[in-house]
Amino acid sequence: MEEELKNFIKVWFYAIISVSYCYYLSSRIKPGALRLLSVLPVIALFLFIPLFFSSVHFSGASAFFFTWLANFKLILFSFDKGPLYPLPQNLSRFIFFTCFPIKPQQNPKSQNQIPKWVFAIKVLVFGVLLHTYDYKQHLSFSTLLVIYSLHIYLELEILLMLVKVWVFIFLGCDLEPQSNEPYLATSLQDFWGRRWNLMVPAILRPAVYNPVQRIAEWKMSSDHARFLAVLATFLVSGAVHELIFYYINREMPTGEITWFFVLHGICTAAEVLVKKRTFVGGWKVSPMVSRLLTVGFVVLTSGWLFFPPLIRGGMFVRLPNEALLFIDSVKHKFFTFGS
């Protein structure tokens, strides 16, 4: 853990220097290929940052923050697009908005504020969940699927909320929510586009979906172009997830995770097209049934394609162990300080 913390400090030192370079120098270059060329060294560095770490949490978080989101933001920034355009008013904001999965809140009145007690319950459930791994050998595979799904959701939710609170304290500005209760999704489009890990679709939309749709519309109908754009977006997401889990497990990708996202891309695109057909216009499914079908589909397909490479790589052994080790370390230091 001590070595990981040293590497953590090094990584953030390199990241701050690199992003400062982008703010002071690259931003002065005309948008386009030349600005992109100027940020390529930073993008290359961010591809290597997760390799500094050996723990699941540090390597996974750094891959998500830097290799994926920060790199995509910098690519969009090269063309005056994305969350870094217009240029933030000062360096600290540019660093935060580049390195963290956050963006300023655009329309506060439109956002549903989740009560604080809901987050407290999630933290409590996560704490209980960590201890269920002690009884893993007695649990059925279907039960483990639910546990793994909850673990991924709750840990990501807690991490992103802590980041949001810390950034809010430092910058003093309202931020967009990072998720919107994905277990309430009534469709795959709702789940992936409006509820789950919202910073990702906010980046993939201008980086992948919009360009592909715009180019495809030159050759095909708008419906087909939209289908292709959705599929391309999920394909890119799958490829990046493969890279992230390579950083975590240090094992060559098997393609299963990419196929998971391709499957969801096809199903989401088909769902969008079906909704537009007039013959289903008057047929509605109750929200409860829609939620069960949507979440059930996500969990079942995760068990089929998403979780197997993570299980083989030992991720669901290392994840709870690292979390419990961190909690014990904090408790030990707290009680030592108190005494």
Stockholm file with secondary structure:
# STOCKHOLM 1.0

chainA/1-339         MEEELKNFIKVWFYAIISVSYCYYLSSRIKPGALRLLSVLPVIALFLFIPLFFSSVHFSGASAFFFTWLANFKLILFSFDKGPLYPLPQNLSRFIFFTCFPIKPQQNPKSQNQIPKWVFAIKVLVFGVLLHTYDYKQHLSFSTLLVIYSLHIYLELEILLMLVKVWVFIFLGCDLEPQSNEPYLATSLQDFWGRRWNLMVPAILRPAVYNPVQRIAEWKMSSDHARFLAVLATFLVSGAVHELIFYYINREMPTGEITWFFVLHGICTAAEVLVKKRTFVGGWKVSPMVSRLLTVGFVVLTSGWLFFPPLIRGGMFVRLPNEALLFIDSVKHKFFTFGS
#=GR chainA/1-339 SS CHHHHHHHHHHHHHHHHHHHHHHHTGGGSCTTHHHHHHHHHHHHHHHHGGGGCCSHHHHHHHIIIIIIIIHHHHHHHTTTCSTTCSCCSSHHHHHHHHHSSCCBCSCGGGSCCCCHHHHHHHHHHHHHHHHHGGGGGGSCHHHHHHHHHHHHHHHHHHHHHHHHHHHHHHHCCCBCCSCCCGGGCSSHHHIIIIISSTHHHHHHIIIIIHHHHHHHTTTSCHHHHHHHHHHHHHHHHHHHHHHHHHHHHCSCCCSHHHHHHHHHHHHHHHHHHHHHSGGGTTCCCCHHHHHHHHHHHHHHHIIIIIHHHHHHTTHHHHHHHHHHHHHHHHHHHHHHHHC
#=GC SS_cons         CHHHHHHHHHHHHHHHHHHHHHHHTGGGSCTTHHHHHHHHHHHHHHHHGGGGCCSHHHHHHHIIIIIIIIHHHHHHHTTTCSTTCSCCSSHHHHHHHHHSSCCBCSCGGGSCCCCHHHHHHHHHHHHHHHHHGGGGGGSCHHHHHHHHHHHHHHHHHHHHHHHHHHHHHHHCCCBCCSCCCGGGCSSHHHIIIIISSTHHHHHHIIIIIHHHHHHHTTTSCHHHHHHHHHHHHHHHHHHHHHHHHHHHHCSCCCSHHHHHHHHHHHHHHHHHHHHHSGGGTTCCCCHHHHHHHHHHHHHHHIIIIIHHHHHHTTHHHHHHHHHHHHHHHHHHHHHHHHC
//
